[in-house]
Amino acid sequence: MLRLPFSRIPKKIITNFNRSISTTPSALQSSAQPTISAPKTPTVDDVIVKLNFIDPSGARRVVPGYIGKNLHETCLMHGIDIGPSSSGGLVDRVNSDTWTETLYGEGTNTGFDHVLISGNGADFAKKMDWVEERLLNDYWDDDEIFPESRLASQITLTKEMDGMVVYIPDRLVDDCP
């Protein structure tokens, strides 16, 4: 950095500079020091959504869910009996309009964790793929499947799902020897 000795700066410039500081100090300070905002530290409210669960008896329960987790993990975390879920099936990931990649071992294998979703954020859930639709049809009767039917292990929570209503229908018998 090039520094000029104070004596080499003309007195007229120094006088004008001092006069501008004394007349508009706030304007000079705001333009002289640019404001740098630090990235906002996420709070608990930034990573949690409230979900309204309704069981078959009609009992309601509001529980927090972590963004990025799925509904099945949220149910397990809060002791809500939703049925088993196992992963290991195949799933198709759409990477672009022309490229769909089949991933083996990352999808669901069972259709026990059937739920009905509605309200806030239900429209933001990932669209049902053919594997999820097949599992619902294999495990549940036609009169038990609705347009809102989904597998809990396939619904990943997002911020838009805050206040979403999740109805848990009667479970299938899954504990037979």
N, C-alpha and C positions, 0 to 999 in steps of 0.2 A: 504494500500500500504506500502510495506517495503521500508524504506529509509535508505541508508547507510550514515553515516557522511562523509563529504568530505575527512577527514583525513584518512579514512580507505580504500579509493580507491588507488591502487598502482600508483606511479608517472609515470611509464612506460605507463600505459593505458591512463592516462590523456594527456601525451605528444603525443602519437599516435593519440588520438582523436583530439587534437588541430591541429596537422599536417594535418589530413584528411580534417578538416573543411577549412583550409586555402588553400589547393590545389584544392579541388573540392566542392566549396560551392553550386553550383546549383544542383549537383547530390545528395548531402546530403539532401538539402532542399526538393527536389522532392520525395525522398524516405522516409524522416522522416515525412512528412505531406501528408497523402493520400488526394487526391482530392475528394471532395464530391459534386456531382452536385445536385442542388435542382430541383424539378420537374418544367418543363417548364410551365409558366403561359400562358394559351391560349390567342391568340389574336383574333381580329375580323375576320381576314382572315381564322383562323382555324375553325370557325363555320358558315361561309357564303359561298355559291356557287353562281355563276352567271348563270342565266337561260335566254335563248333567246325565247321569246314568239312571235308567228306569228299569227295574227288574220285572219279571213276569207277574208278581203280586201287585205291582203299581208303586212300590216304594221307590222314592227318589233319593239320589245321593249325588252331591256335587263334589268332585275331586279335581285336584290339579294334575295336569299332565305336562310332561316336558316336550317341548318342540323338538322334532327329530325322532322321537320314540313312536312306536305304533300303539294302537288301541289295546292290543293284547298285552303288551308290556305294562301299560298303564293299569290295566285291570289286575294283573299279577302284583304290581307294586302296592295296590290299595286293598288287596284281599277280596276282589270281586270275582266270583266264580263264573267264568265264562266258558270253560271247557279247555281241552288241550289244543295245542297248536304245534305242529312240527314243520321244520323247514327242510329243504333239500330238493324240492321240485324245480322244474325249469320255469324261467320267466323271460319274457321278451322285453328288452330295453330299446326304446326308440331313440336313436341318436340323432337322426335327421329325417327328412322326408323320404329319403331313398335308402336309408340304412337302419335296419332293425337287427339288433344283436341278441341271439339266444344265449342266456346265461344259465348254466346248469348248476344246481345245488343252492340256488338263492331264493327260490320261490317257496310257496307253501305246499304241503303234502296232504293236509286234511281239511275238511270243511266243518269241523266241530265248532269253531269260534264265530258263528253267525251272529251278526248284529244288524240293526236297522239304524241308519243315521239320518238326521234331519236338522233343520235350523241353521244357525250361523256356521258357515264353513263347509257344509256338506257338499256344496258345489265345487269346492276347491280340492276335494279328495281326488287322487289319481283315478282315472277311468278304469273300470273293471276290465281285466284282460280275459282271454279265453280260458285260461287255466282256472282262474277264480270262479268264473261262470260255470265251468264244468264241475268243479268241486261242490259248489252250492247245489247244482242239479243232482249230483251223485249222492249227497248226504241228506238233503232235505226234500220233502214232498213239494209238489207244485203249489199247493195251497198255503205253504209256509214261506214262500219266496215272493218278495215284493220288489218294486223298482228301487226302493231304498236299501235293499239287502246287500250286505257286504261281509267279507271276512275281516275280523278285527285285526288279524296279523298283516293285512294288506293296506290298512289306513295309517299313513304316516302323518303325525300331527304337524300343523302349521299354525302360524299366528292368527290367520283368518278363521280358524276353527274355535276361537274363544267363544264359549257359550253354546257349543254344539250339543244336541240332544242325542244320546245313544240308548236305544231300547234293546234290551237283552231278552230274546225269546226263551221259552222253555228249552232246556238242554236236551240233547240226544243222550241216550244211555251209552256211556263210553267206558264203563268199568266192569263189563262182563268178562269172565275168565275165558 
